[in-house]
Amino acid sequence: MHDQEKDTLFLMALAVFGALIMSGLATFLQLIIVLPLSIAVFLIMILTLYLTRKKTIHLSESLENWAMIIVVILFAITFIYLFRPA
């Protein structure tokens, strides 16, 4: 095997090793984002099941109204922040 072929093989091995490390890092970072989100969705599911009982329907409607008000306020603040003069 010629020296040039060995160099090419070495560079290819380095590229594959780098791709392996970067894909592992991307998977790990995605896990950090997805795991808390999955836990939060599970907790919201339990809260929703609790709030859909007949006793707590009035409470859930009140919470829904407050959540909508908070979302509208946050949207307004976000647009003000995004489109403020420089």
N, C-alpha and C positions, 0 to 999 in steps of 0.2 A: 504494500500500500504506500502510495506516495505521501510526502509530507503535506502537500496541499489538500489531499483527501482527508488526512487526519485532522487538519485544521478545520475543514468544513464540518466533519463529524463532531468535533468538539464544540464548534459554534452552534450547531443544531441541537446538541445535547444541552447547552446552556439556555437556548431559546425554549426548549421543552421544559426544562427545570423552572425557568422564570414564569412560563405560562401556568405550570402546576402551582407554584407559590401564589401567583396573582388570583387564580381561580379559587384556591382555598381561602385566601384573604377576603375575596368578594363574598363567598359563601358564609364565612364567619361574620362579616359585617352585616349581611342580610339577616342572619340569625339574631343579631343584637337588635335589629329593628323589628323583626317579625314576632319574636317571642313576647315582648311586652304588649304589643298590639293584640296578639292572640289572647293573652291573659285579660286584657282590658275588655275585649269583646265577650269573653266568657263571663266576666263579672257583670257586664251590662245585660247579658242574656238572663242571668239569675235575677238581677234587679227588675227586669222587664216581666219575668214570670211572676215575681212577687207583686208588682204593681198592677197586674191584670186581674187580680182577685177582686171579687165583688165589693169587698169592704174598702179597698184602696183605689177604686176607679176615680173618685173625686180628687184624691191626692195626685194621681197620675195625670189627670187633666190639668190641674193647677201647675204641676211641674212642667208639663208640655208648654203651657202658655209662657211661663217664666223662661224656659229654654229658648223659645222663639224670640222673645224680647232680647235676651242676651246675644243671640246670634245676629239679630239685626244691628244691635249696637256695635258688635265686633266687626261686622261687615263695614259699617260706616267708618269706624276707626281705621280699618285697614285701607279703605279707599282714600281717606284723608292722608294717611301716612304715605301711601304709594304715589299720590298725585300732588304732594305738597310742592310749592315752588322751591327751586334749588337755591 
